[in-house]
Amino acid sequence: MASSQNPTDLRSISALCEHVNNGAKHPTFTDHALRHYVRHADENGLAPHIRRLGRKILISESGFYAWLNSRTTSTTTTMNSDQAA
């Protein structure tokens, strides 16, 4: 996470989950899924967007969306190249 980011951009896992799903009947991201991404943040590239304060875990909302968009692009590119082969 860049040091110039707004500190109000940081959300707890539950708050980010609620904000991302925005009251959807069938949520896209559950608390469990977000916790999985946080647990494997060093492997999946989410680590720069996570701050730990003791037991409290905060995630940058804008960083999460940037990470998600980068994952979607790389996954789509990989899938398309696999299908071409």
FENWOPE-V666982 format. One line per field, one symbol per residue. burial: + if it has 24 or more other C-alpha atoms within 12 Angstrom, else -. A space follows every 10 residues. Layout:
burial=???
This chain:
burial=+-------++ ++++-++-++ --------+- ---+--++-- -----+++++ +------+++ ++++--+--- ---------- -----
